[in-house]
Amino acid sequence: MAVKMRLARIGAKKQPTYRVVVADESSKRDGRLVERLGYYDPRTDPPTIVVNQTRVNYWLGVGARPTDSMGQLLRIAGITDQYAKQRTARKSKAAQVEPVAKPAPVETKPTEG
């Protein structure tokens, strides 16, 4: 099951407000969701973005992929930068561990008989 972090539209006609949700990528935009992480209101000045940072970081760490619009909102909120720093730190630690060298293959000569 591949999950995406995306926006689900709520609000009245011509008054959009969005929920920040984690949902299966095959579910509908406003359909079944896994978890609600916050909301986004583009009508305020400046637009309001409220998300639970710990849960967003958890879902990003587990492998949930944000949609393009959600990725932009996470960058504006400053969450993606923190996550990118965490991932690069993890990758650099993994790169420091040297792989174990494989033993040389042993050649056998056929016996004459």
Secondary structure in CASP SS format (residue, H / E / C, confidence):
PFRMAT SS
TARGET T0000
AUTHOR 0000-0000-0000
METHOD secondary structure of the structure
MODEL  1
M C 1.00
A C 1.00
V E 1.00
K E 1.00
M E 1.00
R E 1.00
L E 1.00
A E 1.00
R E 1.00
I E 1.00
G C 1.00
A C 1.00
K C 1.00
K C 1.00
Q C 1.00
P C 1.00
T E 1.00
Y E 1.00
R E 1.00
V E 1.00
V E 1.00
V E 1.00
A E 1.00
D E 1.00
E C 1.00
S C 1.00
S C 1.00
K C 1.00
R C 1.00
D C 1.00
G C 1.00
R C 1.00
L C 1.00
V C 1.00
E E 1.00
R E 1.00
L E 1.00
G E 1.00
Y E 1.00
Y E 1.00
D E 1.00
P C 1.00
R C 1.00
T C 1.00
D C 1.00
P C 1.00
P C 1.00
T E 1.00
I E 1.00
V E 1.00
V E 1.00
N C 1.00
Q H 1.00
T H 1.00
R H 1.00
V H 1.00
N H 1.00
Y H 1.00
W H 1.00
L H 1.00
G H 1.00
V H 1.00
G C 1.00
A C 1.00
R E 1.00
P E 1.00
T C 1.00
D H 1.00
S H 1.00
M H 1.00
G H 1.00
Q H 1.00
L H 1.00
L H 1.00
R H 1.00
I H 1.00
A H 1.00
G C 1.00
I H 1.00
T H 1.00
D H 1.00
Q H 1.00
Y H 1.00
A H 1.00
K H 1.00
Q H 1.00
R H 1.00
T H 1.00
A H 1.00
R H 1.00
K H 1.00
S H 1.00
K H 1.00
A H 1.00
A H 1.00
Q H 1.00
V C 1.00
E C 1.00
P C 1.00
V C 1.00
A C 1.00
K C 1.00
P C 1.00
A C 1.00
P C 1.00
V C 1.00
E C 1.00
T C 1.00
K C 1.00
P C 1.00
T C 1.00
E C 1.00
G C 1.00
END
